């Protein structure tokens, strides 16, 4: 993700990269367990790589104050560890077989070991935060609560009479936006940045988190997704409600006959796959949904969330940090994987 463009900004990028490398090294130390039964599973997803959006964001927002220091780096490690922990649990609940281009943890070990590995990471993240003051402990606890609520609401689904689209957006805000927002806020908290910046970067983080997930809904339908080893339409074939599908259901319910027919084919295909049919039976429907207006509408919705994220930064002074945050929002909605 390219965040810095000018010569001065590139120097800034080099400094951020150096800090990130230090964070990576320290993370590996914190993820080491004396027990070999715990050590390999706990380090597994960290070693698989990742975009590291959250620690980068913590480092960036710390530049609004005195810059990275020991507490900023510790905060960055804690949010990334919390994110990694949530991935172990998500993959078990979603029965996902791949994560970051490698077999998911539960396919290498078991559901129970994957869940416990995630729990170990949550514990280590809490240990890191415990020495950072009451405000940090409370922020970590509230963020963890939102992660759990988001997963719970996704699992249960909307209640009778509840609009499924706002419900879905709230799930994204809780499951993804909350932790990205915390990453941004902690950078301000532990660098002595002006207090008025905290709410701005928090709102920014939550909104780019939602935008990130909405673009994931679009990417799920793209043939380019297969470059990561995942078949296009993985979520669709698994019966996962994404925004394109929710918008299609809304259109069908409003009386659009063509959309109702496509939805019926999708539902029938998903039911057949659940009974053991070849997932390829939905290939035509994946293509049809990818080319449908609801997917373009999902892209536009993601761009609006990203634009609102950037607007939240108005209180920040013009600087390489603000430009980098703007570029991050732009990169999220224009990425292809």
C-alpha positions, 0 to 999 in steps of 0.5 A: 500500500503506497502511502508516501509520494513526494521526496520528503514523504518517501523519507518519512516512509523509510522511517515508518518502515524501520519502525514497522520492522522493529515492531515485527521483530518484537511481535515475534518475541511476544508470540513465542511460547515455551510450550511447543504445543502452543508456540507453532500455532500461536506464531502461524498467522504472524509468519504467514505475513499480512498488510499490517494496516493497523500497526502502520496506522498507529505509527502514522498517527503518532507522527501527529505528536512526538512520533513513535516511541516505546508505548506507540510500538507496544500499542501497534503490537497489541492491535496487530496481535488482537487482529491476528487472534480474531482471524483464528476465530473467524476462520473456525466460524466461517470454516475457511480453508485458506488464510493469507495464501496458506492453509488456515490454522484449524485445517493444519491442527484442529478447530479447538487448537485454532480457537485456543491459539486465538485466545492465547493471542488475545491474552498476550495482547491484554498483557501488553496493554495492561502496563499502558494505563487505565485509558488504554486498558479500557479502550482495549476492553471496549474494542474486544467487546465490539469484536465479539458483538460484531461476530455474534450479530453476524452469526445470528443475523438481523432480527425480525423486521430489521433492515439487513443492510444497516445490520450488515454495515454495523457488523462491518463497523464492529468486526473491522472498523472498531480495531482499525479505529483503536489503532489510529487512536492509540497513535495519538494517545501515546505520542502526546498529540493534541487531544482534539485529533483523537476523535478525528482519527478514530472516526477515520479508522472506523470508516476506512475499516467499513470501506475495506470490507465493502471492497472485499465484497467486490473482490470476492466476486473478481476472477483476480481473487483466484491468484490468492488460491481462492475461487471467485465467489467464495462467500457467495458459494458459502451462503455468506451475506455480502452487500451485493447479495443483500442489494440483490435481495432488496431489488428482488423484494421490490418486484424486479423479476430479473433480479428475483430470478437470479436470486432464486438461482443463487439460493438454489445453487448455495443449497445444492453446494451445502448438500455436496454439489460441486461449487462450480455449479454457481460459476454463471451466477458469480459472473452475473452478480459481478457484472450486476449494478449491485456490485457497482453500487457496493463499490460506490458505497465503499468510496463514500465511506472512504470519502467520509473518512478523509473528511473526518481529518479536516481538523488535522494540519496539512502534513505528510501524515495527513497526505499519507492517511488520505492515500491510505483511504484511496488505496483501500478502495482501489485495491484488487486483493 
